[in-house]
Amino acid sequence: MVGMSRLHRLALVGLLALFLLLASVYNVISTPFEAPDEVGHFYYVVYLLRNRRLPVVPASLPPPNYEHEGVQPPLYYASAALLVHALSAPLQLDLEDVDIPLEGNPHSICGRPGGRQNIAHFSHDLRAMQFPYQGRVRVLHVVRLWSSLLGVATVAGVFAAVRLAFPNSPAAAWLAAGTTAFTPGFLFAAGAASNDNLVTALTTWALYLALRLLRDGLRWSRTLALGLLAGLAALSKFSGALLLPLILLVVPLAVALRQTKRPGRRFPISGWRSVIGHWSLVVSLFALIAGWWLLRNWMIYGDLTGTRPMLKMLPLRTEMSVWILIREFPGLFRSWWGTFGCTAPAAGFHLLYLAPVLGGLAGLVADRHQLRRDWPQVVVLLAWLALMGVAYVRWNWVIHAAKGRLLYPAMVSVAGLLGRGWATWHARRRWPAPALLAPLALVAAVIPFAVMAPPFSSPLVYDHVADVHPQHLFTGRFGSDIDFLGYDLDGTSFEAGDQFDLTLYWHALAQPQEHYTLAIQLVSAVPGETDLLVNLNTWPGGGNYPTGNWHSGDVIVDRYRLQLPDTVVRTQAWYLQVLFFNADDGIRLPVTVDDQPVGEFAVLTYLRVGTSNPEELSPPDVDRLAAPIRFGEALALDGVRTTVGGEALALTLWWRSVAPVDGDYVVFVHLYDADGHLVATADAPPLAGGFPTSMWQPGDRVLDERIVPCPSGVRGPFQVGVGWYDPDTGVRLGASTADGTRLPDDTAMIPVVR
């Protein structure tokens, strides 16, 4: 650039090259078609390549198609189509698979905080996603490359505009350009197919020309260029049309500034004539370039901007207010700095970006007196930011669109003012510039690998069964194509709110014909209960390797981290089971274990899950025993309730685990009449077998309820004898009172209260 030393030019080229490298990394790591609205943007380009005419919405084509993006102005898509056409032969680009449906993931949790599985919107073929790519995925990466080159133009434009805006603060341009280049959200946008990239580049260079008018006065050539850029920006995205009111502001301001440099001169009539002339040129060029597009929209949709048909295809807000807008501002802040489609850094990460923002604002305040000499340029930057802010609020008022990329055309204003603020500190000390840019660059480089890639990573796939070694072997088969080889589990006893890791090992005997849903469930082990504590429905590979994309012979290592709910009513055992089903009709694949049919699911093991509030399982005072009765060294009976109704006795026992139990014992319940004769029994494991004692942990409380038949004609009052025995040997656990006195027959005798 003019006035720059050779060293500074090389440094600028280096910055632009580093940005292009980072944007290319984001391009490669960003999963195809998972960037916001990328399907619509890409298929707009495809439509132009195949039909050589502009699309109309709603699309008459089967999906995938350009969707609501078909009403967007065509310049970005036409330029991308020309690039694809030009590179078709050397890069062997083809669209043979372009009509294959993008199958949506019915279990996608895109955008929900804390999600680990099923982040992807779509099914992805792992082999097509690997370099050098295939079919439409290769074409998509070429379109993304065009976006990255437009991002380079934006960074260069920010540097040029800010250098012009603050000529006495040369560090401001470097800080502004560096902040732009190392904003992760902007890099993500520059690595995706989106018309935001073209409108941002054009408006940034239009701001540069507007600032040139302020510095050098009106020139017909520059006004001509501004009119061209305004028209082209409007043909990129309609928000680019806001350059028109900005230019209408800048032109008289430029004339006024020239007049104030001549003492005693007021704004003359000739000045107004010049303003009107330049206004007329800008408006005429704008109408010449973009007018046909507005007219087409009016003729097809009855709407100049084409917004009305787009809104018919999008979910509209049901309510909106200034307070809602304010509440959404933190989301806008996070999105500006970096949310990446369906992924985002951990909660609180974006607070780190308060430092560059607050530091820049503080620098502006600290240098406000010197900043006054640049007030015209500041006015233009703020006016452009205000125009983009109004457009954002207007759009966000109608649909939920708290997305920072919608404000990226104002990047030159935001980064320019923050860069000028940080330049204040840099002028006093030399460390603020590297202290700002080095961490920004480092974070921008790490995010693709640490944040974007993991949720979309494919599972490990081996070629041979002998390559894997499950911790627990399992010989099962789902349907005719999927063998279950075994699993790894990091424990069998957990508490409410815990997480646990589960790895499943699958072997594709043949390529399944469907994208079957895998269900991982914790089902109550209490007979007759069907309660689910955990129910994860997912495509295998955490949603990233659906069965329809498996290849015959694949051995898949399928890892999950499962979250137990924070609220668990009681401590008990749960069956850990897996099954496959068709999400469309709910039909489950039949399961065989050791070549024997077992139904529609495979039970892997028992898991103990502790209650979230053990004290709720303590006996009420009215049912509490005077002192607990001890059975062996491990179990205690804290309370008993007996209720007689009809010809049955309802018995409630409050058990407590004191120490680990070395086996699975059975509770015996014997009903005796007034003469001490045994008249009924109700022996069973606790919770009818739903919580074997070998799984009990010290401190567990178990509320065990059972019904004892009470034969008619038997004379009362009754007593209930309670105790424990080993079902294999019949040997009872020793029963004793609190003072250690052994109870007869190792039985606790409880009177029945009517």
C-alpha positions in Angstrom: 0.0 0.0 0.0 1.0 3.6 -0.6 3.3 5.0 2.1 4.2 1.6 3.6 7.7 0.4 3.9 8.8 -2.8 2.2 9.0 -4.5 5.6 5.5 -3.4 6.6 4.1 -4.7 3.2 5.8 -8.0 3.8 4.3 -8.1 7.3 0.8 -7.4 5.9 1.2 -10.2 3.3 2.3 -12.5 6.2 -0.8 -11.6 8.2 -3.1 -12.2 5.2 -1.3 -15.5 4.4 -1.7 -16.6 8.1 -5.4 -15.7 7.9 -5.9 -17.7 4.7 -4.1 -20.7 6.3 -6.3 -20.6 9.4 -9.4 -20.2 7.3 -8.4 -23.2 5.3 -8.0 -25.2 8.5 -11.5 -24.2 9.5 -12.7 -25.1 6.0 -11.2 -28.6 6.3 -12.3 -29.3 9.8 -15.8 -28.0 9.6 -18.0 -30.9 8.8 -19.7 -30.6 5.3 -23.1 -28.9 5.3 -23.1 -28.5 9.1 -22.4 -24.7 9.0 -25.5 -22.5 9.4 -27.7 -22.6 6.3 -24.8 -24.1 4.3 -27.1 -26.6 2.5 -29.2 -23.8 1.1 -26.1 -21.7 0.1 -24.4 -24.6 -1.6 -27.4 -25.7 -3.5 -28.0 -22.2 -4.8 -24.6 -22.5 -6.4 -25.5 -26.0 -7.7 -28.8 -24.6 -9.2 -27.0 -21.9 -11.1 -24.4 -24.4 -12.4 -27.1 -26.8 -13.6 -29.9 -24.5 -14.8 -28.2 -21.2 -15.8 -31.0 -19.2 -14.3 -32.0 -17.8 -10.9 -34.1 -19.9 -8.4 -37.5 -19.1 -7.2 -38.9 -20.0 -3.8 -40.5 -22.2 -2.6 -38.3 -24.7 -4.5 -40.1 -27.2 -6.7 -37.1 -29.5 -6.4 -36.9 -32.4 -4.0 -34.5 -31.8 -1.1 -31.7 -31.1 -0.8 -32.2 -27.8 -2.5 -31.5 -24.1 -2.0 -34.4 -23.8 0.6 -35.2 -20.3 1.7 -31.8 -19.0 0.5 -33.3 -19.0 -3.0 -34.5 -15.4 -2.4 -31.0 -14.1 -1.6 -29.3 -11.8 -4.2 -27.2 -13.8 -6.6 -23.7 -12.3 -6.7 -22.0 -14.6 -4.2 -23.5 -17.7 -5.7 -22.8 -16.6 -9.3 -19.2 -15.9 -8.5 -18.8 -19.2 -6.7 -20.4 -21.0 -9.6 -18.0 -19.4 -12.0 -15.1 -20.5 -9.9 -16.4 -24.0 -9.7 -16.9 -24.1 -13.5 -13.4 -22.8 -14.1 -11.8 -25.4 -11.8 -14.0 -28.3 -12.9 -11.4 -29.8 -15.3 -8.2 -29.3 -13.3 -9.7 -30.4 -10.0 -12.0 -33.0 -11.5 -15.1 -31.6 -9.9 -18.4 -33.4 -10.5 -21.9 -33.2 -9.1 -22.9 -36.8 -9.8 -24.0 -37.3 -6.2 -25.6 -33.9 -5.7 -29.2 -35.3 -5.8 -28.6 -37.9 -3.2 -30.6 -36.9 -0.1 -28.9 -35.5 2.9 -30.5 -37.8 5.5 -31.2 -35.8 8.6 -30.3 -37.2 12.0 -33.6 -37.6 13.9 -31.6 -37.5 17.2 -29.7 -34.3 16.6 -29.3 -32.1 19.6 -27.7 -29.3 17.7 -27.4 -26.1 19.8 -28.3 -27.7 23.1 -25.7 -26.9 25.8 -23.6 -29.8 27.2 -24.5 -32.3 24.4 -21.8 -34.8 23.4 -23.6 -37.1 21.0 -25.7 -36.4 17.9 -24.4 -32.9 17.3 -24.5 -33.5 13.5 -27.6 -32.5 11.5 -27.0 -35.0 8.8 -25.6 -38.5 8.0 -22.0 -38.3 6.7 -20.1 -40.8 4.7 -16.6 -41.0 6.4 -14.8 -42.0 3.2 -16.3 -39.1 1.2 -15.2 -36.7 3.9 -11.6 -37.6 3.7 -9.1 -35.7 1.6 -9.0 -35.4 -1.4 -12.8 -35.7 -1.0 -15.4 -36.9 -3.5 -18.3 -35.5 -5.5 -20.3 -32.7 -3.9 -18.1 -32.6 -0.8 -15.1 -31.6 -3.0 -17.2 -29.0 -4.8 -18.3 -27.6 -1.4 -14.7 -27.2 -0.3 -14.0 -25.2 -3.4 -16.9 -22.9 -2.6 -15.6 -22.6 0.9 -12.2 -21.6 -0.5 -13.9 -18.7 -2.4 -15.3 -17.6 1.0 -11.8 -17.7 2.5 -10.4 -15.6 -0.2 -13.2 -13.1 0.4 -12.2 -13.1 4.0 -8.6 -12.2 3.0 -10.1 -9.2 1.1 -12.0 -8.2 4.3 -8.9 -8.4 6.5 -6.9 -6.3 4.0 -9.8 -3.8 3.7 -10.0 -3.4 7.5 -6.3 -2.7 7.6 -6.6 -0.1 4.8 -9.7 1.6 6.2 -8.4 1.8 9.8 -5.0 3.1 8.6 -6.9 5.8 6.7 -9.3 6.6 9.6 -6.5 7.0 12.2 -3.4 8.3 10.3 -1.7 9.5 13.5 -2.0 6.0 15.1 -0.4 3.5 12.8 -0.6 0.7 15.3 -4.4 0.9 15.1 -4.6 -0.6 11.6 -2.4 -3.6 12.6 -4.4 -4.2 15.8 -7.7 -4.0 13.9 -6.6 -6.3 11.1 -5.1 -8.7 13.6 -8.3 -8.8 15.7 -10.3 -9.4 12.5 -8.0 -12.2 11.3 -8.0 -14.0 14.6 -11.7 -13.8 15.5 -12.7 -17.5 15.5 -16.2 -16.8 14.5 -15.1 -14.8 11.5 -12.6 -17.6 10.6 -15.4 -20.1 10.8 -17.6 -18.0 8.5 -14.7 -17.6 6.1 -14.4 -21.4 6.0 -18.1 -21.9 5.1 -20.3 -21.4 2.1 -22.2 -18.2 2.8 -23.0 -14.9 1.1 -22.0 -13.1 4.3 -18.4 -13.3 3.2 -18.9 -11.3 0.0 -21.1 -8.6 1.5 -18.6 -8.2 4.3 -15.7 -7.8 1.9 -17.5 -5.3 -0.3 -18.9 -3.1 2.5 -15.4 -3.0 4.1 -13.8 -1.7 1.0 -16.7 0.7 0.6 -15.9 2.1 4.0 -12.3 2.6 2.9 -13.5 4.6 -0.1 -15.9 6.6 2.1 -13.0 7.5 4.4 -10.9 8.5 1.4 -13.7 11.0 0.4 -13.4 12.5 3.9 -9.7 12.9 3.6 -9.3 14.0 0.0 -12.7 15.5 -0.8 -15.1 14.5 -3.5 -13.8 12.8 -6.6 -16.0 11.6 -9.4 -13.9 8.4 -9.7 -14.3 7.6 -6.1 -18.0 8.3 -6.0 -18.3 6.1 -9.1 -16.5 3.3 -7.2 -18.7 3.8 -4.2 -21.9 3.6 -6.2 -20.6 0.4 -7.8 -19.7 -1.2 -4.5 -23.1 -0.2 -3.0 -24.9 -1.9 -5.9 -22.7 -5.0 -5.8 -23.1 -5.2 -2.0 -26.9 -5.1 -2.4 -26.6 -7.9 -5.0 -24.6 -9.9 -2.4 -27.0 -9.6 0.5 -29.7 -7.0 1.0 -28.0 -5.6 4.1 -25.4 -4.3 1.7 -28.0 -1.8 0.4 -27.4 0.1 3.7 -24.3 1.5 2.1 -26.6 3.8 0.2 -27.7 5.9 3.2 -24.1 5.8 4.5 -22.8 7.3 1.3 -25.6 9.9 1.3 -24.2 10.9 4.7 -20.6 10.9 3.8 -20.9 13.0 0.6 -22.1 16.2 2.3 -19.8 15.6 5.2 -16.8 15.5 2.9 -17.9 18.8 1.3 -18.4 20.4 4.7 -14.9 19.3 5.8 -13.3 20.9 2.8 -15.2 24.1 3.4 -14.2 24.3 7.1 -10.5 24.3 6.0 -11.1 27.7 4.4 -11.6 30.4 7.1 -14.7 32.5 6.8 -16.3 30.3 4.1 -19.8 28.8 4.7 -21.3 25.9 2.9 -21.9 27.5 -0.5 -24.7 26.8 -3.0 -22.1 25.3 -5.3 -21.3 22.8 -2.5 -24.9 21.7 -2.5 -24.9 21.3 -6.2 -21.8 19.1 -5.9 -23.5 17.0 -3.2 -26.6 16.6 -5.3 -24.5 15.6 -8.3 -22.6 13.0 -6.5 -25.7 11.7 -4.8 -27.4 11.4 -8.2 -24.4 9.4 -9.5 -24.4 7.0 -6.5 -28.2 6.4 -6.7 -28.1 6.0 -10.4 -25.3 3.4 -10.3 -27.0 1.6 -7.4 -30.3 1.5 -9.4 -28.5 0.4 -12.5 -26.7 -2.5 -10.7 -29.2 -3.7 -8.2 -32.5 -2.2 -9.5 -33.2 -5.2 -11.8 -33.0 -7.5 -8.8 -35.5 -5.4 -6.8 -37.8 -5.3 -9.8 -37.6 -9.0 -10.2 -38.5 -9.6 -6.5 -41.5 -7.3 -6.9 -42.8 -9.1 -10.0 -42.4 -12.6 -8.6 -43.1 -12.1 -4.9 -44.8 -8.6 -4.6 -41.9 -7.6 -2.3 -38.9 -5.6 -3.3 -36.5 -7.2 -0.9 -37.8 -10.8 -1.2 -38.0 -11.0 2.6 -41.7 -11.9 2.7 -41.4 -15.4 1.0 -38.3 -16.1 3.1 -40.3 -15.4 6.3 -43.0 -17.8 5.2 -40.4 -20.6 5.3 -38.8 -19.8 8.6 -40.1 -20.1 12.2 -41.2 -16.7 13.4 -41.0 -15.4 16.9 -44.2 -15.6 18.9 -43.2 -12.7 21.2 -40.5 -10.1 21.2 -39.6 -7.1 23.3 -36.7 -4.8 24.1 -36.1 -6.9 27.3 -35.8 -10.1 25.3 -33.4 -8.3 22.9 -31.2 -7.3 25.9 -31.3 -10.8 27.4 -30.1 -12.2 24.1 -27.1 -9.9 23.9 -24.7 -12.3 25.7 -25.6 -14.9 23.0 -24.8 -12.3 20.3 -21.5 -11.6 22.0 -20.6 -15.3 22.1 -21.7 -15.8 18.5 -19.6 -12.8 17.4 -16.4 -14.3 18.8 -17.2 -17.8 18.0 -19.9 -20.4 17.9 -19.4 -22.9 15.2 -22.7 -24.1 13.9 -23.8 -26.8 16.4 -20.7 -26.5 18.6 -19.3 -23.9 20.9 -16.6 -23.6 23.5 -17.3 -24.5 27.1 -19.5 -22.2 29.2 -17.6 -19.1 30.4 -14.9 -19.4 27.6 -16.2 -16.3 25.8 -15.6 -14.2 28.9 -12.0 -14.2 27.9 -13.0 -11.9 25.0 -14.1 -9.3 27.4 -10.4 -8.4 27.8 -9.9 -7.2 24.2 -13.3 -5.4 24.2 -12.9 -3.6 27.6 -9.2 -2.9 26.9 -10.1 -1.3 23.6 -13.0 0.8 25.0 -10.8 1.9 27.9 -8.1 3.0 25.4 -10.7 5.1 23.5 -11.8 6.8 26.7 -8.2 7.4 27.8 -7.3 9.0 24.5 -10.6 10.8 23.9 -9.0 14.2 23.5 -6.6 13.1 20.8 -9.4 11.1 19.2 -11.4 14.3 18.6 -9.2 15.3 15.7 -10.4 12.2 13.9 -14.0 12.8 14.7 -15.3 12.6 11.1 -13.8 9.2 10.6 -15.2 8.0 14.0 -18.6 9.4 13.0 -18.6 7.3 9.8 -17.5 4.2 11.5 -20.2 4.6 14.2 -22.8 5.5 11.6 -22.1 2.3 9.7 -22.2 0.3 13.0 -25.5 1.9 13.8 -27.0 1.1 10.4 -26.0 -2.5 10.7 -27.3 -2.6 14.3 -30.7 -1.4 13.1 -30.8 -4.0 10.4 -29.9 -6.7 12.9 -32.6 -5.6 15.4 -35.2 -5.4 12.7 -34.4 -8.9 11.5 -34.0 -10.4 14.9 -37.3 -8.9 16.0 -39.1 -11.2 13.5 -37.1 -14.4 13.8 -34.6 -15.6 16.4 -31.3 -14.7 14.9 -28.9 -13.7 17.6 -26.0 -14.5 15.3 -22.8 -12.4 15.3 -22.1 -13.1 11.6 -25.0 -10.9 10.7 -23.0 -8.0 12.0 -19.7 -8.9 10.4 -20.2 -6.3 7.6 -19.6 -3.9 10.5 -16.3 -5.6 11.4 -14.4 -2.7 10.1 -16.2 -0.4 12.6 -15.9 -2.8 15.6 -12.3 -3.9 15.0 -11.3 -0.4 13.9 -12.4 1.3 17.1 -11.1 -1.5 19.3 -7.8 -1.4 17.5 -7.6 2.4 17.9 -8.3 1.9 21.7 -5.5 -0.7 22.0 -3.2 1.6 20.0 -3.4 4.1 22.9 -1.8 1.6 25.3 0.7 0.5 22.6 1.9 4.0 22.2 2.7 4.1 25.9 4.2 0.6 26.2 5.3 -1.8 23.4 3.8 -4.9 24.9 0.0 -4.4 24.5 -0.1 -5.2 20.8 1.6 -8.7 21.2 -0.4 -9.2 24.4 -3.6 -8.8 22.5 -2.8 -10.5 19.2 -0.7 -13.5 20.3 -3.4 -15.0 22.6 -6.1 -14.3 19.9 -4.0 -16.1 17.3 -3.3 -19.0 19.6 -6.9 -19.5 20.5 -8.0 -19.2 16.9 -5.5 -21.9 15.9 -6.5 -24.3 18.7 -10.3 -24.0 18.4 -10.8 -26.2 15.3 -9.0 -29.1 16.9 -10.2 -28.6 20.5 -13.8 -27.5 19.9 -15.0 -28.1 16.3 -13.6 -31.5 15.5 -14.3 -33.7 18.6 -18.1 -33.7 18.4 -18.0 -34.8 14.8 -15.1 -37.2 15.1 -15.7 -40.7 13.7 -15.4 -43.8 15.9 -12.4 -46.1 15.6 -13.0 -48.6 12.8 -10.8 -51.7 12.5 -10.6 -54.4 9.8 -10.5 -57.5 11.9 -12.3 -58.7 15.0 -9.0 -59.7 16.5 -8.0 -56.1 16.5 -10.3 -55.3 19.5 -10.3 -56.6 23.0 -13.6 -55.8 24.9 -13.4 -55.9 28.7 -16.6 -58.0 28.7 -17.2 -60.4 25.9 -20.7 -60.8 24.5 -21.9 -63.1 21.8 -24.9 -61.4 20.4 -26.4 -60.4 17.0 -28.9 -57.8 16.0 -30.9 -58.7 12.9 -28.7 -60.5 10.4 -26.0 -57.9 9.8 -24.7 -56.6 13.2 -22.7 -58.6 15.6 -22.2 -57.4 19.2 -18.7 -58.4 20.4 -18.7 -57.0 23.9 -18.4 -53.8 25.9 -16.2 -51.8 28.3 -17.7 -50.3 31.4 -15.9 -48.1 34.0 -17.9 -49.3 37.0 -21.1 -50.9 38.2 -22.0 -48.6 41.1 -22.8 -44.9 40.7 -24.6 -42.1 42.4 -27.3 -39.7 41.1 -25.8 -37.1 38.8 -22.7 -39.2 38.0 -21.4 -39.9 34.5 -20.1 -43.2 33.3 -18.3 -44.4 30.2 -19.5 -47.2 28.0 -17.8 -48.6 25.0 -19.7 -50.9 22.6 -18.0 -53.1 20.0 -19.8 -53.8 16.8 -19.0 -56.0 13.8 -20.7 -55.4 10.5 -21.3 -58.8 8.9 -22.8 -56.9 5.9 -23.7 -53.3 5.1 -27.0 -52.6 6.9 -29.8 -51.3 4.6 -31.0 -48.7 7.1 -29.8 -46.0 9.5 -30.9 -47.9 12.6 -31.2 -46.1 15.9 -29.2 -47.5 18.8 -30.9 -47.2 22.1 -28.8 -47.4 25.3 -31.1 -47.8 28.3 -31.1 -48.2 32.1 -34.3 -50.0 32.8 -35.6 -50.8 36.3 -34.6 -54.2 37.4 -37.7 -54.5 39.7 -40.1 -57.0 38.2 -43.1 -55.5 36.6 -41.5 -52.0 36.4 -40.6 -50.4 33.0 -39.1 -47.1 34.3 -36.2 -45.8 32.3 -33.5 -44.0 34.2 -31.4 -43.3 31.0 -32.6 -43.6 27.5 -30.1 -42.4 24.9 -31.3 -42.8 21.3 -28.5 -42.2 18.9 -26.9 -43.2 15.7 -23.7 -45.2 16.4 -20.5 -43.3 16.6 -22.2 -40.7 18.8 -24.3 -39.9 15.7 -21.4 -39.7 13.3 -21.3 -43.2 11.9 -24.9 -44.4 11.2 -25.4 -48.1 10.3 -26.4 -47.4 6.7 -22.8 -46.1 6.1 -21.1 -49.1 7.6 -19.1 -51.3 5.3 -19.0 -55.1 5.4 -16.3 -56.2 7.8 -16.1 -53.0 9.8 -15.3 -53.4 13.5 -16.5 -50.3 15.2 -15.4 -49.1 18.6 -18.4 -47.0 19.8 -17.8 -44.8 22.9 -20.3 -43.0 25.0 -20.3 -40.9 28.2 -23.7 -41.3 29.8 -25.2 -38.9 32.3 -27.3 -40.1 35.2 -30.2 -37.7 36.3 -29.6 -35.5 39.3 -32.8 -36.8 40.9 -33.2 -40.5 41.6 -36.0 -41.6 43.8 -34.5 -44.7 45.4 -31.3 -46.7 45.4 -31.7 -49.9 43.3 -30.3 -51.9 40.4 -31.0 -51.1 36.8 -30.5 -53.3 33.7 -28.1 -51.8 31.2 -29.4 -52.9 27.9 -29.0 -52.0 24.2 -31.3 -52.4 21.2 -31.6 -51.2 17.6 -34.8 -49.9 16.0 -36.0 -48.2 12.8 -36.8 -44.6 13.7 -39.5 -44.3 11.1 -41.7 -47.2 12.2 -40.3 -48.2 15.6 -39.7 -51.8 14.6 -36.8 -53.3 16.6 -34.2 -55.7 15.3 -34.5 -59.2 16.8 -31.6 -60.2 19.1 -29.9 -63.6 19.5 -27.4 -64.4 22.2 -25.3 -67.5 21.9 -27.4 -68.3 18.8 -30.6 -68.3 20.9 -33.4 -65.7 20.3 -33.8 -63.5 23.4 -36.3 -60.9 22.1 -35.7 -57.3 21.1 -32.9 -56.2 23.4 -29.7 -57.4 24.9 -29.1 -57.0 28.6 -25.5 -56.4 29.4 -25.3 -56.2 33.2 -26.8 -54.7 36.3 -25.8 -51.2 37.5 -26.4 -49.8 41.0 -27.5 -46.2 41.1 -27.8 -44.4 44.4 -30.7 -42.1 45.4 -30.3 -38.4 45.3 -31.8 -38.0 48.8 -31.1 -41.1 51.0 -32.8 -39.5 54.1 -36.2 -39.6 52.3 -35.9 -43.4 52.6 -35.5 -43.3 56.4 -38.5 -44.6 58.4 -40.9 -42.1 59.8 -40.8 -41.7 63.6 -44.0 -43.7 64.0 -42.5 -46.7 62.1 -39.0 -46.4 63.5 -37.8 -49.3 65.7 -36.6 -48.4 69.2 -33.2 -49.6 68.1 -32.0 -51.0 64.8 -31.8 -54.8 64.5 -28.5 -56.0 63.0 -28.2 -58.9 60.5 -24.7 -60.2 60.2 -22.2 -57.5 59.9 -23.6 -55.7 56.9 -27.4 -55.1 57.2 -29.7 -53.3 59.6 -33.5 -53.0 59.9 -34.4 -49.5 61.0 -38.2 -49.6 60.8 -41.3 -51.7 60.0 -44.9 -50.9 59.1 -47.7 -53.4 59.0 -51.1 -52.8 57.6 -53.9 -55.3 57.5 -56.4 -55.0 54.7 -58.9 -57.7 53.8 -57.1 -61.0 53.7 -53.6 -59.6 53.1 -50.9 -57.9 55.2 -49.0 -55.1 53.6 -45.5 -55.0 55.1 -42.9 -52.2 54.6 -39.3 -52.7 55.7 -36.7 -50.0 56.0 -33.3 -51.6 55.4 -29.9 -49.9 55.7 -26.5 -51.1 54.4 -23.8 -51.0 57.1 -21.0 -52.7 55.2 -20.5 -54.5 51.9 -22.4 -57.7 51.5 -20.6 -60.8 50.0 -23.6 -62.4 48.4 -27.1 -62.2 47.3 -29.4 -62.9 50.2 -33.2 -63.4 50.4 -35.5 -61.7 52.9 -37.8 -64.2 54.7 -41.1 -62.9 55.9 -43.1 -65.4 58.1 -46.6 -64.7 59.4 -47.5 -66.3 62.8 -50.9 -66.6 64.5 -51.7 -66.1 68.1 -50.5 -69.6 68.9 -47.2 -69.0 67.2 -48.0 -71.2 64.2 -46.6 -70.3 60.8 -49.6 -69.4 58.6 -48.1 -67.6 55.6 -44.8 -66.6 54.0 -43.5 -64.0 51.5 -39.8 -64.8 51.0 -38.1 -62.9 48.2 -35.0 -60.9 47.5 -35.3 -57.2 48.3 -37.3 -55.2 45.7 -38.5 -58.6 44.4 -35.0 -59.1 43.0 -34.6 -55.6 41.7 -31.6 -54.8 44.0 -29.4 -57.8 44.9 -27.6 -57.3 48.2 -24.2 -57.9 46.6 -24.7 -54.5 45.0 -25.5 -52.6 48.2 -23.0 -50.0 49.4 -22.6 -48.8 52.9 -25.1 -46.1 53.6 -27.7 -47.4 51.1 -31.3 -47.3 52.3 -33.7 -49.7 50.8 -37.5 -49.4 51.2 -38.8 -53.0 50.6 -42.5 -53.4 50.3 -44.4 -56.8 50.0 -47.8 -58.4 50.5 -48.3 -61.3 52.8 -51.5 -63.4 52.4 -53.5 -63.6 55.6 -55.7 -66.7 55.6 -59.3 -66.4 56.7 -60.3 -68.0 60.0 -56.9 -67.8 61.5 -56.9 -66.4 65.0 -54.8 -63.3 65.8 -53.1 -61.3 67.0 -50.4 -61.9 64.5 -46.7 -61.5 64.5 -44.3 -61.2 61.5 -40.9 -62.8 61.7 -38.2 -61.2 59.4 -34.7 -62.2 58.6 -32.2 -63.1 55.9 -30.8 -66.3 54.5 -28.5 -67.6 51.8 -30.6 -69.1 49.0 -27.9 -71.6 48.1 -27.4 -73.0 51.6 -30.4 -71.9 53.6 -28.2 -70.5 56.3 -29.6 -67.4 58.0 -27.7 -64.3 58.8 -27.3 -63.8 62.5 -29.8 -61.3 64.0 -29.0 -59.3 67.1 -30.2 -56.3 69.0 -28.3 -53.0 69.4 -26.6 -54.4 72.6 -25.5 -57.5 70.8 -28.1 -59.9 72.1 -28.6 -62.7 69.5 -32.3 -63.1 68.6 -33.9 -66.6 68.6 -33.8 -68.3 65.2 -32.0 -65.2 63.9 -35.5 -63.7 63.4 -36.8 -60.2 64.2 -40.4 -60.7 65.5 -42.7 -57.7 64.7 -46.2 -57.4 66.1 -48.9 -56.8 63.5 -50.8 -53.6 64.3 -54.3 -53.4 62.9 
